[in-house]
Amino acid sequence: MNTIPNPLPRIKINENLNAPIPRNIPKEKNFKDMNNQLDEITNILNDNIDKTINNMENTLILSESTDKLREQSNQFNKTSKKVKRKMYFKNKKLQIILGIVVIVIIIIVCI
């Protein structure tokens, strides 16, 4: 059984909870930066969700088009077989008529 490696680093829950906030950066700036990063990540996630939905819609459209094309190709195949059979018998009928005409001409010439 193959396991897929987790690309995210493992973080212990209690790690860095008691880490001091750097004194030279005000707390408000940290929160603003974090909010900005969260907003950016939220926007990226929303874009990814929209792209995924769009891809699913495109896949559905492609699947429907494929089904229609398959049906059309089956219908074309049936129709082409009918036309081929019809043309075969028409050709045989013409050959028989020409054969009879040739035989009649030969009989007329020989008499």
C-alpha positions in Angstrom: 0.0 0.0 0.0 1.5 3.3 -1.2 1.1 6.3 0.9 1.1 9.8 -0.5 3.5 12.0 1.3 1.9 15.0 3.0 3.4 18.2 1.5 2.5 20.3 4.6 4.9 20.4 7.5 3.6 18.7 10.7 3.0 21.3 13.5 2.5 20.3 17.0 -0.5 21.9 18.6 1.3 23.3 21.6 4.2 24.5 19.6 4.8 28.3 19.6 1.8 29.0 21.7 3.9 30.8 24.3 6.2 32.4 21.8 6.7 36.1 22.5 5.4 38.6 20.0 8.2 40.7 18.6 8.3 44.0 20.4 9.2 46.1 17.4 5.9 45.1 15.6 2.6 46.3 17.0 0.0 43.6 17.6 -2.5 45.4 15.4 -0.1 45.1 12.4 0.2 41.4 13.0 -3.5 41.0 13.0 -3.9 43.2 9.9 -1.2 41.2 8.1 -2.9 37.9 9.2 -6.3 39.2 8.0 -4.8 40.3 4.7 -3.3 36.9 4.3 -6.5 35.2 5.2 -8.4 37.4 2.7 -5.9 36.5 0.0 -6.1 32.8 0.8 -9.9 33.0 0.8 -9.9 34.7 -2.6 -7.6 32.0 -4.0 -9.8 29.3 -2.6 -12.9 30.9 -4.1 -11.2 31.2 -7.4 -10.1 27.5 -7.3 -13.7 26.5 -6.4 -15.1 28.5 -9.3 -12.5 26.9 -11.7 -13.4 23.5 -10.4 -17.1 24.1 -11.0 -16.4 25.4 -14.4 -14.3 22.4 -15.3 -17.0 20.1 -14.1 -19.5 21.9 -16.3 -17.2 21.7 -19.3 -16.7 18.0 -18.6 -20.5 17.5 -18.5 -20.9 19.4 -21.8 -18.1 17.3 -23.4 -19.7 14.1 -22.2 -23.1 15.1 -23.6 -21.4 16.0 -26.9 -19.6 12.7 -27.0 -22.9 10.8 -26.4 -24.6 12.8 -29.3 -21.6 12.1 -31.6 -21.7 8.4 -30.8 -25.4 8.3 -31.6 -24.9 10.1 -34.8 -22.0 7.8 -35.8 -24.2 4.8 -35.2 -27.0 6.2 -37.2 -24.6 7.1 -40.0 -23.2 3.5 -39.9 -26.7 2.0 -40.3 -27.7 4.4 -43.1 -24.5 3.8 -45.0 -25.0 0.0 -44.8 -28.6 0.4 -46.2 -27.3 2.6 -49.0 -24.5 0.1 -49.8 -26.9 -2.7 -49.9 -29.3 -0.7 -52.1 -26.5 0.3 -54.5 -25.3 -3.3 -54.6 -28.7 -4.6 -55.8 -29.1 -1.7 -58.2 -25.7 -2.6 -59.7 -26.6 -6.3 -60.0 -29.9 -5.4 -61.6 -28.1 -3.2 -64.2 -25.6 -6.0 -64.8 -28.4 -8.5 -65.4 -30.2 -6.1 -67.8 -26.9 -5.5 -69.7 -26.3 -9.2 -69.8 -29.8 -9.9 -71.2 -29.3 -7.1 -73.8 -25.9 -8.5 -74.9 -27.4 -12.0 -75.2 -30.4 -10.7 -77.2 -28.0 -8.8 -79.5 -25.8 -11.9 -80.0 -29.0 -14.0 -80.8 -30.2 -11.3 -83.3 -26.7 -11.2 -84.9 -26.5 -15.0 -85.1 -30.0 -15.4 -86.7 
